[in-house]
Amino acid sequence: MRFAVRYIHAGGQAVVEETAEAPSEAELRARLVAAGSVVLDLRAASGQGAPRLRRGFDVAWWCRELRTLLRAGMTAVEAIETLAAGHHDAERDRVHGALLKALREGQSLSRAMRGIGAFPEVLVASVTASERTSTLPDALEDYLRYDEMLGRLRRQAVSAAIYPAVVIGMGVLIAAFLLMFVIPRFSRMYVDFHGTVSPATQVVLWLSRALSAHLPVVVALFAALGGLCAYAWQRGWVARGLVRIVEGVEPLRRQWDHFRLAKLFQSLALMFKGGYTLDEALQVCQGLDLGRRMGEGLATARREIARGKTASSALASAGLTETVTERLLAVGERTGSFESVLQTIADRHAQAFATFVERATRIVEPLLLLMVALVVGGIVVMMYMPIFDIAGGIGGS
């Protein structure tokens, strides 16, 4: 594992900040102490086992409220005390209590936020940068724009998925109702019919009788399946499974890359504005959960930058750009407007992903409706086929 460590060398006075590899935090601490160093801070580096974000704490709400209070003239401690007094919620009380305790002990706000594990690393990095320039309200405003962009893209993707899920779910319920309740009653009309019954009719009757005979088991299976789906969604298994499917389909993977690249370049723009070097910003972005492939690309870009390559060529060699992006980065390097170029690239990728979602929705929705209509209509037709068989048998007799 990789750890970020701050310590004072034996016999020295300067504080050293660096990253180190070790099997565990305890082993690294013991190694430094054995060398005579005084360990000031030791934590898992970004993306390598850093504290997981706790669910239930609304980070965007916290940023909006804190920004408003800071711009009203309060200090950070006064603002957080006001937030703690004005809202009574278990998770918010936990976060505010931990923040106030750390701040009263003399820690900086960014360090206190990082220690709690309730804030994303991008926000912590932005607050860290603002502490150098005393522009905390502006840093919170920048993060809110970043969060709004990601939230808008997620809402578009979720909205596009809701309609197909509803259509498929309704189709399954209608088909199950026909098979388990309607068809068995129709079957009584020709129980004594001795003519020829079509194969489709025999299949429908057999399936209907099987479902009706084991109705409690079928209902229990449906309930268990629904519970399993809810549990899988809550645990994130559904999202990870969908990502694996998307990664395996080249056209979908290219579109999903637009979302992740929008997230990446928006984060880079946010931290670059806060005064981070590109290498520092890329290091933070390695903890953004952009997938293994992009994570390796970020590591490659950092190595190339360390060897003296420009940002545009380093990101291009890491597979994180395409022709337009690479040229925009080159323009930013030449003109000195790198921050605005990063924002432009993020907006381009966000727009490309939003356009794909909109177009895919227009295509998928009619296809799903047609598919469900064919399935339900087919069952209805097969349900009436026994009547046609009866009519044919009566006419033949």
C-alpha positions in Angstrom: 0.0 0.0 0.0 1.0 3.6 -0.6 1.0 6.1 2.3 1.4 9.8 2.6 3.6 10.6 5.6 4.8 13.8 7.3 7.8 13.5 9.7 10.9 15.1 11.0 14.3 13.4 10.4 16.4 12.4 13.3 18.4 15.4 14.4 16.7 17.7 11.8 14.1 20.4 12.1 12.5 20.5 8.7 9.2 18.8 8.1 9.4 16.2 5.3 6.3 15.3 3.3 6.5 12.3 1.0 4.8 9.0 -0.1 6.1 5.6 0.9 5.3 2.0 0.2 4.7 -0.4 3.0 2.6 -3.5 3.7 0.7 -1.7 6.5 0.6 1.6 8.3 1.9 0.0 11.6 5.0 -1.3 9.8 5.8 2.0 8.1 5.4 3.9 11.4 7.6 1.4 13.2 10.3 1.7 10.4 10.3 5.5 10.7 10.5 5.5 14.5 13.3 2.9 14.4 15.2 5.4 12.2 14.8 8.1 14.8 12.2 10.1 12.9 9.3 11.9 14.6 6.0 10.9 12.7 3.6 13.9 12.5 1.0 12.4 10.2 0.5 9.1 8.4 -2.4 8.1 6.3 -3.3 6.1 3.2 -2.6 8.0 0.0 -5.5 9.0 -2.3 -7.0 6.0 -4.1 -5.0 3.5 -2.1 -7.4 2.6 0.8 -8.3 6.2 1.9 -11.3 6.5 4.1 -14.5 5.6 2.4 -17.1 8.2 2.1 -20.0 7.7 4.5 -23.4 7.7 3.0 -26.1 10.0 4.4 -24.1 13.2 4.6 -25.0 15.7 2.0 -21.7 17.3 0.9 -23.3 19.7 -1.5 -25.7 21.0 1.1 -22.8 21.5 3.5 -20.8 23.4 0.9 -23.7 25.7 0.1 -24.5 26.5 3.8 -20.8 27.0 4.7 -20.2 29.3 1.7 -23.2 31.4 2.7 -22.1 31.8 6.3 -18.5 32.5 5.4 -19.5 35.3 3.0 -21.7 36.7 5.8 -18.4 37.3 7.7 -18.2 34.3 10.0 -15.0 32.4 10.6 -14.8 28.7 9.7 -15.3 27.6 13.3 -18.2 30.0 13.8 -19.9 28.8 10.6 -19.5 25.1 11.5 -20.8 25.8 15.0 -23.8 27.5 13.5 -24.5 24.6 11.1 -24.2 22.2 14.1 -26.7 24.2 16.1 -29.2 24.6 13.3 -29.7 21.0 12.2 -30.2 17.9 14.2 -29.3 14.8 12.2 -27.1 11.9 13.4 -24.7 12.0 10.5 -24.5 15.7 10.4 -23.9 15.9 14.2 -21.1 13.4 13.8 -19.4 15.3 11.0 -19.8 18.7 12.6 -18.6 17.4 16.0 -15.5 15.8 14.5 -14.7 19.0 12.5 -15.1 21.3 15.5 -13.0 19.0 17.7 -10.2 18.9 15.1 -10.3 22.7 14.5 -10.1 23.5 18.2 -7.1 21.2 18.4 -5.4 23.5 15.9 -5.8 21.4 12.8 -6.5 23.1 9.5 -10.0 22.6 8.0 -8.7 20.5 5.1 -6.9 18.1 7.4 -9.9 17.9 9.6 -12.1 17.1 6.6 -9.7 14.4 5.3 -9.6 12.7 8.7 -13.3 12.3 8.9 -13.8 10.5 5.6 -17.1 12.2 4.8 -15.8 14.5 2.1 -14.5 13.7 -1.4 -10.8 14.1 -2.0 -11.4 16.7 -4.8 -13.2 18.9 -2.3 -10.5 18.4 0.3 -7.8 19.3 -2.3 -9.7 22.4 -3.2 -10.0 23.5 0.4 -6.3 22.8 0.9 -5.5 25.1 -2.0 -7.8 27.8 -0.7 -6.0 27.8 2.7 -2.9 29.0 0.8 -4.8 32.0 -0.7 -7.6 32.6 1.9 -10.4 32.0 -0.7 -12.4 29.3 1.0 -15.8 30.6 -0.2 -14.6 30.6 -3.8 -13.3 27.1 -3.4 -16.6 25.9 -2.1 -18.3 27.7 -5.1 -16.0 25.9 -7.5 -16.7 22.5 -6.0 -20.5 23.2 -6.2 -20.2 23.8 -9.9 -18.2 20.6 -10.2 -20.8 18.7 -8.2 -23.7 20.2 -10.3 -22.1 19.1 -13.5 -21.6 15.5 -12.3 -25.1 15.5 -10.8 -26.6 16.6 -14.0 -24.9 13.9 -16.0 -25.9 11.2 -13.4 -29.6 12.4 -13.4 -29.7 12.2 -17.2 -28.3 8.6 -17.1 -30.7 7.6 -14.3 -33.7 9.2 -16.0 -32.9 7.4 -19.2 -32.7 4.0 -17.4 -36.0 4.5 -15.4 -38.3 4.4 -18.3 -36.9 1.1 -19.8 -37.0 -0.5 -16.3 -40.6 0.5 -15.8 -41.6 -0.8 -19.2 -39.9 -4.1 -18.7 -41.3 -4.5 -15.2 -44.8 -3.8 -16.4 -44.4 -6.3 -19.2 -43.3 -9.0 -16.8 -46.2 -8.3 -14.4 -48.8 -8.4 -17.2 -47.3 -11.6 -18.6 -47.3 -13.2 -15.2 -50.9 -12.2 -14.5 -52.0 -13.6 -17.9 -50.2 -16.9 -17.3 -51.1 -17.4 -13.7 -54.7 -16.1 -13.5 -56.3 -15.6 -16.9 -55.3 -18.6 -18.9 -56.2 -21.2 -16.3 -59.8 -19.8 -16.4 -59.8 -20.0 -20.2 -58.6 -23.6 -20.0 -61.8 -24.7 -18.4 -63.7 -23.9 -21.6 -62.1 -26.8 -23.4 -61.2 -29.2 -20.7 -63.3 -31.9 -22.4 -62.2 -30.9 -25.9 -60.7 -34.0 -27.7 -59.6 -32.4 -31.0 -56.2 -31.4 -32.1 -54.6 -28.7 -30.0 -51.8 -26.6 -31.6 -48.3 -26.9 -30.1 -48.3 -23.2 -29.1 -51.5 -23.9 -27.1 -50.0 -26.9 -25.4 -47.0 -24.9 -24.4 -49.1 -22.1 -23.0 -51.4 -24.5 -21.1 -48.5 -26.4 -19.6 -46.7 -23.3 -18.5 -49.9 -21.8 -17.0 -50.7 -25.0 -15.1 -47.2 -25.2 -13.8 -47.3 -21.7 -12.5 -50.8 -22.0 -11.0 -49.9 -25.3 -9.3 -46.9 -23.7 -7.6 -48.3 -20.2 -7.1 -46.9 -19.7 -3.5 -43.4 -20.8 -4.7 -43.6 -18.5 -7.7 -44.7 -15.5 -5.6 -41.9 -16.3 -3.1 -39.4 -16.4 -5.9 -40.6 -13.1 -7.3 -40.3 -11.5 -3.8 -36.8 -13.0 -3.3 -35.7 -11.7 -6.6 -37.0 -8.3 -5.8 -35.2 -8.3 -2.5 -32.0 -9.5 -4.1 -32.2 -6.8 -6.7 -32.7 -4.1 -4.0 -29.8 -5.5 -2.0 -27.6 -5.6 -5.0 -28.5 -2.1 -5.9 -27.7 -0.9 -2.4 -24.4 -2.7 -2.3 -23.4 -1.2 -5.7 -23.2 -4.6 -7.4 -25.7 -3.5 -10.1 -23.7 -0.4 -10.9 -20.4 -2.4 -11.1 -22.0 -5.1 -13.2 -23.4 -2.5 -15.7 -20.0 -0.9 -15.9 -18.4 -4.2 -16.7 -21.0 -4.8 -19.5 -20.4 -1.3 -20.8 -16.6 -1.8 -20.7 -17.0 -4.9 -22.9 -19.0 -3.2 -25.6 -16.7 -0.8 -27.6 -19.4 1.8 -28.7 -20.8 2.0 -25.2 -17.3 2.1 -23.6 -16.4 5.2 -25.8 -19.5 7.0 -24.6 -18.9 6.0 -20.9 -15.4 7.4 -21.3 -16.9 10.8 -22.1 -18.5 10.8 -18.6 -15.3 9.8 -16.8 -13.2 12.3 -18.9 -15.7 15.0 -18.0 -15.2 14.2 -14.4 -11.4 14.0 -14.7 -10.9 17.3 -16.6 -13.5 19.1 -14.4 -11.5 18.0 -11.3 -8.2 19.1 -12.9 -9.7 22.5 -13.7 -10.9 22.8 -10.1 -7.6 22.0 -8.6 -5.5 23.9 -11.1 -7.5 27.0 -10.3 -6.7 26.4 -6.6 -3.0 26.5 -7.3 -2.2 22.8 -7.6 0.6 21.7 -10.0 -0.6 19.4 -12.7 1.3 16.5 -11.1 -0.4 17.1 -7.7 -3.8 17.4 -9.4 -3.3 14.1 -11.3 -2.3 12.4 -8.1 -5.6 13.5 -6.5 -7.5 12.4 -9.6 -6.1 8.9 -9.2 -8.6 8.5 -6.3 -11.7 9.5 -8.3 -12.7 5.9 -9.2 -12.3 6.4 -12.9 -11.7 2.7 -13.5 -8.5 0.6 -13.8 -7.7 1.7 -17.4 -7.9 5.4 -16.7 -6.1 5.0 -13.4 -3.2 3.4 -15.2 -3.4 6.2 -17.7 -3.1 8.8 -14.9 0.0 7.0 -13.5 1.5 7.0 -17.0 0.8 10.7 -17.5 2.5 11.5 -14.2 5.6 9.5 -15.1 5.8 11.2 -18.5 5.5 14.7 -16.9 8.2 13.8 -14.4 10.4 13.0 -17.5 9.9 16.5 -18.8 7.1 16.0 -21.3 4.4 18.7 -21.8 0.9 18.1 -20.4 -0.6 17.6 -23.8 1.9 15.0 -24.9 1.9 13.2 -21.5 -1.9 12.9 -21.4 -2.0 11.9 -25.1 0.6 9.1 -24.5 -1.5 7.9 -21.6 -4.6 7.6 -23.8 -6.6 10.3 -22.0 -7.1 12.6 -24.9 -8.2 12.7 -28.5 -7.1 15.0 -31.3 -9.2 18.0 -30.3 -8.4 17.7 -26.6 -4.7 17.4 -27.3 -4.7 20.5 -29.5 -6.7 22.4 -26.9 -4.2 21.5 -24.2 -1.3 22.6 -26.5 -3.1 26.0 -26.9 -3.5 26.3 -23.2 0.2 25.6 -22.7 1.1 28.2 -25.3 -1.2 31.0 -24.1 -1.2 30.4 -20.4 -4.9 29.8 -20.2 -4.6 26.2 -19.0 -7.4 26.5 -16.5 -10.0 27.7 -19.0 -8.9 25.0 -21.5 -9.4 22.3 -18.9 -12.9 23.6 -18.3 -13.6 23.7 -22.0 -12.5 20.1 -22.4 -14.7 19.0 -19.4 -17.7 20.8 -21.0 -17.1 19.1 -24.3 -17.0 15.6 -22.8 -20.1 16.4 -20.6 -22.0 17.6 -23.7 -21.0 14.6 -25.7 -22.2 12.2 -23.0 -25.5 14.2 -22.5 -26.1 14.0 -26.3 -25.5 10.3 -26.4 -28.0 9.7 -23.5 -30.6 11.8 -25.2 -30.3 10.0 -28.6 -30.1 6.6 -27.0 -33.3 7.3 -25.1 -35.1 8.2 -28.3 -34.0 4.9 -29.9 -34.3 2.5 -27.0 -37.8 3.6 -25.7 -39.7 2.7 -28.8 -37.8 -0.5 -29.2 -38.6 -1.6 -25.7 -42.3 -0.7 -26.1 -42.4 -2.8 -29.3 -40.6 -5.7 -27.6 -43.0 -5.7 -24.6 -46.0 -5.3 -26.9 -44.9 -8.3 -28.9 -44.4 -10.5 -25.8 -47.7 -9.5 -24.2 -49.6 -9.7 -27.5 -48.1 -13.1 -28.2 -49.3 -14.4 -24.9 -52.8 -13.0 -25.6 -52.9 -14.5 -29.0 -51.8 -17.9 -27.7 -54.5 -17.5 -24.9 -57.2 -17.3 -27.6 -55.8 -20.0 -29.8 -57.6 -22.8 -27.8 -60.9 -21.0 -28.7 -59.9 -21.2 -32.3 -59.1 -24.8 -31.9 -62.5 -25.5 -30.3 -64.2 -23.6 -33.1 -62.2 -25.6 -35.7 -63.1 -28.8 -33.9 -66.8 -28.0 -33.8 -66.8 -26.9 -37.5 -65.0 -30.1 -38.4 -67.5 -32.3 -36.6 
